[in-house]
Amino acid sequence: LAKEGRLSLFSTILRLFRDGEELSTPNIIRACSHAIRPADVPPDMDAKEMVMAALHFLSSSLPELNIASGGPHCIGNNLVSVMFPFMPILFSSNLDDNLDRRSYT
């Protein structure tokens, strides 16, 4: 899929961070919302909200996937450790309550 230019929304977002620079939410939305097909957007959302939901997930600390939490990932749950990456994948440099004002690395 990547060779054809068709990536998932998560892959499209993560590809922006190849150079390790900090990116603002509006810049990420501008770069990624065009990659979302209108048919893939739920009826009660728009492309911007989908990108913001993906950013929120990718920057979430899920106890089961966070090695520092001592969750199941750390006690030998091979399915979790093999199937999922450590979370969070992206880090917010400012924890502003307004997701539009956050920047990620």
MDAnalysis code that builds the backbone (N, CA, C; Angstrom):
import MDAnalysis as mda
import numpy as np

u = mda.Universe.empty(315, n_residues=105, atom_resindex=np.repeat(np.arange(105), 3), trajectory=True)
u.add_TopologyAttr("name", ["N", "CA", "C"] * 105)
u.add_TopologyAttr("resid", np.arange(1, 106))
u.add_TopologyAttr("resname", ["LEU", "ALA", "LYS", "GLU", "GLY", "ARG", "LEU", "SER", "LEU", "PHE", "SER", "THR", "ILE", "LEU", "ARG", "LEU", "PHE", "ARG", "ASP", "GLY", "GLU", "GLU", "LEU", "SER", "THR", "PRO", "ASN", "ILE", "ILE", "ARG", "ALA", "CYS", "SER", "HIS", "ALA", "ILE", "ARG", "PRO", "ALA", "ASP", "VAL", "PRO", "PRO", "ASP", "MET", "ASP", "ALA", "LYS", "GLU", "MET", "VAL", "MET", "ALA", "ALA", "LEU", "HIS", "PHE", "LEU", "SER", "SER", "SER", "LEU", "PRO", "GLU", "LEU", "ASN", "ILE", "ALA", "SER", "GLY", "GLY", "PRO", "HIS", "CYS", "ILE", "GLY", "ASN", "ASN", "LEU", "VAL", "SER", "VAL", "MET", "PHE", "PRO", "PHE", "MET", "PRO", "ILE", "LEU", "PHE", "SER", "SER", "ASN", "LEU", "ASP", "ASP", "ASN", "LEU", "ASP", "ARG", "ARG", "SER", "TYR", "THR"])
u.atoms.positions = np.array([
    [0.812, -1.204, 0.000],
    [0.000, 0.000, 0.000],
    [0.851, 1.263, 0.000],
    [1.945, 1.240, 0.727],
    [2.788, 2.432, 0.803],
    [3.355, 2.803, -0.563],
    [3.709, 1.798, -1.371],
    [4.259, 2.066, -2.694],
    [3.235, 2.744, -3.598],
    [1.964, 2.451, -3.367],
    [0.895, 3.039, -4.165],
    [0.429, 4.370, -3.600],
    [1.014, 4.805, -2.482],
    [0.614, 6.060, -1.871],
    [-0.635, 5.954, -1.027],
    [-1.067, 4.729, -0.721],
    [-2.257, 4.529, 0.103],
    [-1.819, 4.023, 1.473],
    [-1.948, 4.878, 2.469],
    [-1.559, 4.519, 3.825],
    [-2.734, 4.724, 4.766],
    [-2.694, 4.078, 5.892],
    [-3.705, 4.326, 6.912],
    [-3.503, 5.729, 7.473],
    [-4.501, 6.229, 8.166],
    [-4.386, 7.553, 8.777],
    [-3.230, 7.570, 9.778],
    [-3.084, 6.509, 10.566],
    [-1.978, 6.446, 11.521],
    [-0.637, 6.523, 10.798],
    [-0.493, 5.765, 9.734],
    [0.768, 5.783, 8.979],
    [1.029, 7.142, 8.360],
    [-0.014, 7.769, 7.856],
    [0.124, 9.099, 7.254],
    [0.617, 10.099, 8.291],
    [0.069, 10.030, 9.500],
    [0.490, 10.936, 10.575],
    [1.930, 10.633, 10.974],
    [2.232, 9.379, 11.232],
    [3.572, 9.022, 11.713],
    [4.658, 9.322, 10.687],
    [4.321, 9.254, 9.419],
    [5.289, 9.557, 8.362],
    [5.764, 11.006, 8.431],
    [4.941, 11.893, 8.976],
    [5.321, 13.304, 9.107],
    [6.476, 13.503, 10.085],
    [6.668, 12.548, 10.974],
    [7.659, 12.696, 12.047],
    [8.988, 12.024, 11.727],
    [9.236, 11.713, 10.486],
    [10.486, 11.042, 10.102],
    [11.716, 11.843, 10.481],
    [11.629, 13.174, 10.414],
    [12.794, 14.012, 10.705],
    [12.926, 14.355, 12.182],
    [11.978, 13.910, 13.004],
    [12.054, 14.135, 14.436],
    [11.725, 15.546, 14.883],
    [11.157, 16.346, 14.006],
    [10.835, 17.718, 14.395],
    [9.481, 17.785, 15.077],
    [9.248, 18.874, 15.793],
    [7.983, 19.095, 16.469],
    [6.991, 19.684, 15.469],
    [5.771, 19.154, 15.477],
    [4.732, 19.632, 14.563],
    [3.503, 20.038, 15.353],
    [2.880, 21.127, 14.926],
    [1.664, 21.592, 15.594],
    [0.450, 20.838, 15.051],
    [-0.606, 20.806, 15.848],
    [-1.836, 20.141, 15.431],
    [-2.369, 20.701, 14.113],
    [-2.458, 22.031, 13.945],
    [-2.958, 22.540, 12.659],
    [-2.116, 22.086, 11.459],
    [-0.792, 22.019, 11.622],
    [0.061, 21.554, 10.522],
    [-0.182, 20.080, 10.207],
    [-0.385, 19.277, 11.230],
    [-0.655, 17.851, 11.031],
    [-2.007, 17.678, 10.329],
    [-2.996, 18.445, 10.761],
    [-4.324, 18.364, 10.145],
    [-4.245, 18.737, 8.667],
    [-3.541, 19.824, 8.374],
    [-3.396, 20.256, 6.966],
    [-2.717, 19.179, 6.123],
    [-1.715, 18.539, 6.683],
    [-0.949, 17.545, 5.923],
    [-1.679, 16.214, 5.760],
    [-2.605, 15.899, 6.675],
    [-3.199, 14.559, 6.682],
    [-4.672, 14.494, 6.299],
    [-5.407, 15.562, 6.477],
    [-6.859, 15.461, 6.258],
    [-7.205, 15.173, 4.800],
    [-6.356, 15.569, 3.874],
    [-6.624, 15.280, 2.459],
    [-6.510, 13.786, 2.139],
    [-5.839, 13.049, 2.994],
    [-5.637, 11.617, 2.749],
    [-6.844, 10.774, 3.179],
    [-7.808, 11.405, 3.827],
    [-8.977, 10.677, 4.314],
    [-10.078, 10.735, 3.260],
    [-10.510, 9.568, 2.826],
    [-11.601, 9.522, 1.861],
    [-12.907, 9.905, 2.550],
    [-13.757, 10.713, 1.924],
    [-15.032, 11.098, 2.541],
    [-15.865, 9.898, 2.986],
    [-15.791, 8.798, 2.256],
    [-16.560, 7.605, 2.620],
    [-16.064, 6.975, 3.927],
    [-14.827, 7.272, 4.337],
    [-14.264, 6.706, 5.564],
    [-14.571, 7.541, 6.804],
    [-15.125, 8.715, 6.615],
    [-15.418, 9.614, 7.735],
    [-16.786, 9.252, 8.316],
    [-16.857, 8.982, 9.630],
    [-18.155, 8.697, 10.250],
    [-19.107, 9.884, 10.066],
    [-20.410, 9.627, 10.047],
    [-21.383, 10.690, 9.779],
    [-21.319, 11.869, 10.743],
    [-20.921, 11.636, 11.977],
    [-20.926, 12.726, 12.958],
    [-19.551, 13.378, 13.131],
    [-18.632, 13.117, 12.203],
    [-17.286, 13.691, 12.285],
    [-16.915, 14.314, 10.943],
    [-15.819, 15.080, 10.971],
    [-15.215, 15.533, 9.724],
    [-13.753, 15.093, 9.730],
    [-13.033, 15.371, 8.655],
    [-11.650, 14.901, 8.539],
    [-10.772, 15.465, 9.648],
    [-10.982, 16.720, 10.014],
    [-10.189, 17.334, 11.089],
    [-10.382, 16.563, 12.395],
    [-11.616, 16.226, 12.719],
    [-11.891, 15.498, 13.960],
    [-11.280, 14.094, 13.928],
    [-11.254, 13.471, 12.763],
    [-10.614, 12.152, 12.661],
    [-9.122, 12.246, 12.920],
    [-8.468, 13.261, 12.360],
    [-7.031, 13.433, 12.583],
    [-6.775, 13.715, 14.061],
    [-7.602, 14.562, 14.675],
    [-7.417, 14.880, 16.090],
    [-7.638, 13.649, 16.973],
    [-8.609, 12.814, 16.627],
    [-8.839, 11.579, 17.391],
    [-7.638, 10.639, 17.264],
    [-7.077, 10.550, 16.064],
    [-5.892, 9.702, 15.864],
    [-4.707, 10.243, 16.664],
    [-4.515, 11.567, 16.666],
    [-3.437, 12.171, 17.455],
    [-3.624, 11.892, 18.938],
    [-4.858, 12.002, 19.396],
    [-5.143, 11.734, 20.810],
    [-4.791, 10.287, 21.155],
    [-5.169, 9.344, 20.291],
    [-4.852, 7.935, 20.538],
    [-3.349, 7.695, 20.516],
    [-2.672, 8.203, 19.485],
    [-1.227, 7.971, 19.348],
    [-0.414, 8.593, 20.478],
    [-0.983, 9.595, 21.151],
    [-0.270, 10.238, 22.259],
    [-0.806, 9.801, 23.620],
    [-1.690, 8.808, 23.631],
    [-2.254, 8.299, 24.880],
    [-1.313, 7.296, 25.522],
    [-1.315, 7.295, 26.824],
    [-0.533, 6.323, 27.569],
    [-1.477, 5.229, 28.031],
    [-1.466, 4.123, 27.327],
    [-2.315, 2.994, 27.682],
    [-1.547, 2.107, 28.652],
    [-2.058, 1.910, 29.858],
    [-1.311, 1.128, 30.852],
    [-0.870, -0.242, 30.355],
    [-1.699, -0.888, 29.545],
    [-1.357, -2.216, 29.064],
    [-0.181, -2.191, 28.088],
    [0.077, -1.029, 27.480],
    [1.126, -0.937, 26.469],
    [2.287, -0.058, 26.915],
    [2.273, 0.379, 28.152],
    [3.307, 1.266, 28.653],
    [4.193, 0.483, 29.612],
    [5.428, 0.264, 29.235],
    [6.337, -0.553, 30.043],
    [6.570, 0.047, 31.434],
    [6.487, 1.364, 31.560],
    [6.719, 2.025, 32.847],
    [5.584, 1.778, 33.836],
    [4.405, 1.373, 33.355],
    [3.249, 1.208, 34.235],
    [3.252, -0.123, 34.967],
    [4.080, -1.058, 34.517],
    [4.075, -2.378, 35.141],
    [2.827, -3.172, 34.781],
    [2.166, -2.798, 33.682],
    [0.957, -3.490, 33.243],
    [1.273, -4.863, 32.681],
    [0.292, -5.505, 32.074],
    [0.477, -6.865, 31.547],
    [1.631, -6.982, 30.562],
    [1.993, -5.880, 29.918],
    [3.108, -5.909, 28.958],
    [4.387, -6.374, 29.644],
    [4.512, -6.067, 30.916],
    [5.756, -6.339, 31.637],
    [5.788, -7.721, 32.295],
    [4.678, -8.418, 32.321],
    [4.665, -9.708, 33.006],
    [4.576, -10.872, 32.025],
    [5.037, -10.639, 30.809],
    [5.146, -11.735, 29.863],
    [3.940, -11.947, 28.970],
    [3.104, -10.953, 28.796],
    [1.979, -11.095, 27.894],
    [2.497, -10.943, 26.468],
    [2.897, -12.040, 25.866],
    [3.520, -12.001, 24.544],
    [2.621, -11.430, 23.474],
    [1.306, -11.670, 23.547],
    [0.403, -11.144, 22.537],
    [0.473, -9.623, 22.512],
    [0.437, -8.995, 23.668],
    [0.497, -7.536, 23.735],
    [1.848, -7.046, 23.241],
    [2.920, -7.656, 23.692],
    [4.236, -7.160, 23.324],
    [4.576, -7.402, 21.853],
    [3.997, -8.414, 21.238],
    [4.283, -8.706, 19.839],
    [3.379, -7.905, 18.911],
    [2.130, -7.733, 19.288],
    [1.143, -7.137, 18.396],
    [1.086, -5.609, 18.452],
    [1.522, -5.007, 19.544],
    [1.372, -3.570, 19.706],
    [2.693, -2.917, 20.079],
    [2.887, -1.669, 19.670],
    [4.092, -0.936, 20.077],
    [3.912, -0.392, 21.488],
    [5.000, 0.076, 22.059],
    [4.888, 0.766, 23.333],
    [4.135, 2.062, 23.106],
    [3.317, 2.443, 24.048],
    [2.543, 3.679, 23.943],
    [3.018, 4.633, 25.025],
    [2.964, 5.907, 24.831],
    [2.528, 6.588, 23.619],
    [3.599, 6.572, 22.524],
    [3.157, 6.684, 21.294],
    [4.064, 6.740, 20.155],
    [4.496, 8.186, 19.915],
    [3.544, 9.110, 20.048],
    [3.833, 10.539, 19.924],
    [3.768, 11.175, 21.300],
    [4.526, 12.227, 21.481],
    [4.522, 12.942, 22.749],
    [4.098, 14.382, 22.521],
    [3.185, 14.853, 23.371],
    [2.739, 16.233, 23.288],
    [3.697, 17.094, 24.099],
    [4.194, 18.160, 23.472],
    [5.149, 19.021, 24.172],
    [4.453, 19.992, 25.110],
    [3.169, 20.176, 24.939],
    [2.399, 21.011, 25.858],
    [1.061, 20.317, 26.092],
    [0.652, 20.259, 27.314],
    [-0.567, 19.531, 27.661],
    [-1.763, 20.466, 27.759],
    [-1.881, 21.347, 26.801],
    [-3.011, 22.261, 26.737],
    [-4.297, 21.458, 26.592],
    [-5.348, 21.865, 27.305],
    [-6.628, 21.165, 27.201],
    [-7.211, 21.270, 25.795],
    [-6.872, 22.328, 25.094],
    [-7.349, 22.525, 23.728],
    [-6.419, 21.746, 22.782],
    [-6.939, 20.697, 22.179],
    [-6.121, 19.854, 21.307],
    [-5.564, 20.611, 20.101],
    [-6.260, 21.686, 19.689],
    [-5.798, 22.494, 18.552],
    [-4.477, 23.213, 18.849],
    [-4.151, 23.402, 20.108],
    [-2.965, 24.166, 20.483],
    [-1.767, 23.279, 20.806],
    [-1.919, 21.992, 20.745],
    [-0.819, 21.092, 21.096],
    [0.168, 20.960, 19.951],
    [1.385, 20.605, 20.318],
    [2.430, 20.244, 19.359],
    [2.945, 18.882, 19.744],
    [3.395, 18.121, 18.757],
    [3.806, 16.730, 18.996],
    [5.185, 16.468, 18.448],
    [5.882, 15.526, 19.099],
    [7.177, 15.039, 18.611],
    [7.126, 13.533, 18.562],
])
